[in-house]
């Protein structure tokens, strides 16, 4: 499938960048001031890492780390997946879906020339959200199945069905409180 749009047509020409040694707190402030979800680590005009807001939450905040002492390089993803500027936007979206990422540095001759995000794509092709969501739904169902399989493992107790009932309520978003009864 071709959209008729090339990556270079919709990419951000001036991505937000940082050095490896920037304090994570400063990088978070940069994300907030620039109103973006990720910062690229660039050396010699080449992307060498990326840190997203999600990385900051999961790899720093959730673990109780000090964002003033932690450096961007400490939590950055360094296996950078890039795309060429002349590729079709559909190819970029497919790559994002396959790699479970929301942004792609745009590279030409090993040099960073732009940045493409899922938001950029959806601004021009909102109907492509179905393609993206299909992958999310498959991942979520797979996660639920793994959890049920884990529960099904024989742990020597007779409470499998009660565990399964509890998990079913959790998966369906219904947590019951034993003390709360509805009055008619």
C-alpha positions in Angstrom: 0.0 0.0 0.0 1.3 3.5 -0.9 0.1 6.7 0.7 1.6 9.1 -1.8 3.5 10.8 1.0 7.2 10.4 1.5 8.7 10.5 4.9 10.5 13.8 4.0 7.1 15.4 3.3 5.9 15.2 6.8 8.9 14.7 9.1 10.1 17.2 11.6 13.1 19.0 10.2 14.6 20.0 13.5 14.3 17.2 16.0 14.9 17.8 19.7 18.3 16.5 20.6 20.5 16.1 23.6 24.0 14.9 24.6 24.7 11.6 26.3 25.8 13.4 29.5 22.7 15.6 29.9 21.0 15.0 33.3 17.8 13.1 33.0 16.0 15.9 34.9 17.2 18.4 32.2 16.1 16.1 29.4 12.6 15.8 31.0 12.5 19.6 31.2 13.5 19.8 27.6 10.7 17.4 26.6 8.2 19.6 28.5 9.4 22.9 27.1 9.5 21.6 23.5 6.2 19.7 24.0 7.6 16.4 22.6 7.7 12.8 23.8 11.3 11.9 23.0 14.7 13.3 22.6 17.4 12.0 20.3 21.0 11.6 21.4 23.1 12.8 18.6 26.9 12.7 18.0 28.6 14.0 14.9 25.1 14.6 13.4 24.3 10.8 13.8 21.6 9.5 16.0 23.2 7.2 18.7 20.3 6.9 21.1 16.8 7.9 22.0 15.0 8.6 25.3 11.2 8.7 25.5 8.9 10.0 28.2 7.9 6.4 28.7 11.6 5.5 29.3 11.9 8.2 31.9 8.8 6.9 33.8 9.7 3.2 33.7 13.5 3.4 34.0 13.8 6.3 36.5 10.6 7.5 38.2 9.1 4.1 38.8 12.3 2.8 40.3 12.8 5.8 42.5 16.0 7.0 40.8 17.4 10.5 41.2 16.8 12.2 37.8 19.4 14.9 38.7 22.1 12.2 39.0 21.0 9.9 36.2 22.3 10.8 32.7 20.4 10.4 29.5 22.9 7.7 28.4 21.9 5.6 31.5 18.4 4.9 30.2 18.7 5.5 26.4 17.8 2.9 23.8 20.9 2.6 21.6 19.6 0.2 19.0 18.3 2.9 16.8 15.9 2.0 14.0 16.0 4.7 11.3 14.3 5.3 8.0 15.3 7.0 4.7 13.6 10.3 3.7 12.4 8.9 0.4 10.4 6.0 1.8 6.6 6.0 1.7 4.8 6.9 5.0 3.1 3.5 4.9 6.5 1.8 5.0 7.4 4.0 8.0 4.2 3.1 9.8 4.7 -0.6 9.1 8.2 -0.4 10.5 6.9 1.4 13.6 4.3 -1.3 14.1 6.7 -4.2 13.7 9.3 -2.7 16.0 6.7 -1.4 18.5 8.0 2.1 18.4 6.3 5.5 17.9 9.1 7.5 16.3 11.8 7.1 13.7 14.9 9.2 13.1 15.2 10.1 9.4 18.7 9.4 8.2 20.4 10.1 4.8 24.0 9.1 4.2 24.3 8.3 7.9 23.4 11.8 8.9 20.3 12.8 10.8 18.0 15.0 8.7 14.7 14.7 10.5 12.4 12.9 12.8 9.1 11.2 12.1 6.5 10.3 14.8 3.3 8.4 14.8 1.5 11.7 15.4 3.0 13.2 12.2 1.7 10.3 10.2 -1.8 10.4 11.8 -2.1 14.1 11.0 -2.0 13.4 7.3 -3.4 9.8 7.2 -5.8 9.4 10.2 -7.3 6.2 8.6 -4.0 4.5 9.2 -4.7 4.4 12.9 -6.6 1.1 12.2 -3.3 -0.5 11.1 -1.6 0.7 14.3 -4.4 -0.4 16.6 -4.5 -3.9 15.1 -1.0 -4.5 16.4 -1.9 -3.1 19.9 -4.9 -5.3 20.2 -2.9 -8.4 19.3 -0.2 -7.6 21.8 -2.8 -7.0 24.6 -4.6 -10.3 23.9 -1.2 -12.1 23.9 -0.4 -10.5 27.3 -3.7 -11.7 28.7 -3.1 -15.2 27.4 0.3 -15.4 29.0 -1.2 -14.3 32.3 -3.9 -17.0 32.1 -1.3 -19.6 31.3 0.7 -18.5 34.3 -2.3 -18.9 36.5 -3.1 -22.3 35.0 0.2 -23.7 36.1 -0.3 -26.2 39.0 0.8 -24.5 42.1 -0.4 -27.3 44.4 -3.4 -25.4 45.6 -7.1 -25.9 44.9 -7.8 -22.2 44.2 -7.2 -22.1 40.5 -10.8 -21.2 39.7 -10.9 -18.5 42.3 -7.7 -17.1 40.9 -9.1 -17.3 37.4 -12.4 -15.6 38.5 -10.3 -12.8 40.1 -8.2 -12.3 37.0 -11.3 -12.3 34.8 -12.7 -9.5 36.8 -9.4 -7.6 36.6 -9.1 -8.1 32.8 -12.7 -6.9 32.4 -11.9 -3.8 34.6 -14.3 -4.9 37.4 -12.7 -5.1 40.8 -15.1 -6.3 43.5 -14.8 -5.2 47.0 -16.1 -7.8 49.5 -17.4 -5.2 51.8 -19.4 -3.2 49.2 -22.9 -4.5 48.5 -25.4 -2.8 46.4 -28.6 -1.9 48.2 -31.8 -2.2 46.2 
